Amino acid sequence: MEIDKVIHEPARLRIMMILQGVEEADFNFLLNTLGLTRGNLSRHMDKLESAGYIKIKKSFNGKLPYTSYQIMKKGLGALEQYWQNLDQVRKGSDLPAE
């Protein structure tokens, strides 16, 4: 049992938890909700997308760029597995018996 290091980083865990509860979220919503810088949020989203956990959709709203994010089935599974693994660690079931 190993903790998923992609999800375990606090900002990415918060992103995954938000995306789990919505159909999709846009960049500005996440930026304001999480209190991250634009560059920091973009780096976290790139990392989650590279892992196959989220889908990034880029389009235009009139002449303004619009970016939205959606959690993928793989991301939902990884988040569920993360919580299960964390529960095992918390309960001490991964520790050797004394």
N, C-alpha and C positions, 0 to 999 in steps of 0.2 A: 504494500500500500504506500503510495506516494502522493503528496499534496501537489496539485497542478500549479506550477509556478507562474503560468500565464494568468490564471485567475486569482491567485493568492495575493498579488500586489493590491494594496487597499483601493486605489482609484479604479483599477480594472474590476475588482470585485463589486464595487458600488455601481459601475457601469452595467455589469451583467445583471445585477439585481434590479436595476431600473428597467432594463430592456426586457427582462423576464415578465414584467408586469404590464407592458404596453405592446400594442401592435407594432409601433415604430416610434422613434424619437428623433427630433432634428438636432442639428449641431448647437444652435443657440439655446435650446431647452437644456441640453446636457451641460453646456458651458455654464449657464446660470445656476443650475441645480448643484453641480459638483464644485464650482468655484475654482476650476483649473484655468490655466492660461490656454490660449488657442493652440499653441504649439504642443503643449503637454497633452491636451485632449486628443489632438491629431495623432500623436505618437502612440498613445494607448489604443486608439481605435485601429491603427495600422497593425499593431501587435495582435489584437483580437481577430482582425480580419485574416491575417496570415495564418493563424491557428485554425481558421475555418469556423470560428464561433459566432461571427456576426457578418452581416451583409451591409455594404456601404452603397447607397444609391445617391448619385449626383445628378442634379438637374438644374433648371433655372425657374425662378418664380418671377416672371417678367424678364427683366434684365439682370436680376440679382441671382447669384449662385445659391443653390439650396442643396444641403446634404442631409440625408436621413440615414438612420441605422436601424437594423432589425436583427434580433437574435435568431440564429439558425437552429435547426434540430440538433446538430452536433454541439452547439453551445449550450442548449438546454440540458442535454445529456451530461456534458462536462461539468456544468454547474451542480447538477444533482449528485454526480459522483464526488465532486469536491466536498459537498456538505456531508456525504456519507463518510468519506475519508477523515474529514475533520472531526466528526462525531467519534470515530474509532480512536483517534489520537486523544480526544478529550476524555474518553472513558478509560484510556490506558490499555485498550485491547491490543495495541501494537507493541507494548512493552514486554520484555521477557519476564517470565514468572520467577519469583525469588524463592 
